[in-house]
């Protein structure tokens, strides 16, 4: 119980290349949601009102 994170998880956290790609992926997801005018939630509400 002393070592709670495995060596692979620590490698993923400490690897700057993986962190960089995760950051780009998340920022692209946010950008598509914002640029689409929050289309995902708005479509759900429009369909429920019909």
C-alpha positions, 0 to 999 in steps of 0.5 A, a space after each residue: 500500500 506504500 506505492 499507490 501509482 504504478 510505474 506506468 502511470 508515473 511514466 505517463 504523468 512525467 512524460 511531457 510528450 504525452 502531456 502535450 498531446 493530451 493538452 492539445 486534444 482537450 483544448 481542441 475538444 473545448 474549441 469545437 464545443 465553444 465554436 459550435 455554440 454549445 451545439 451538443 446541448 442545444 440540439 438535445 433541448 430543441 429535440 425535446 421541445 418538438 
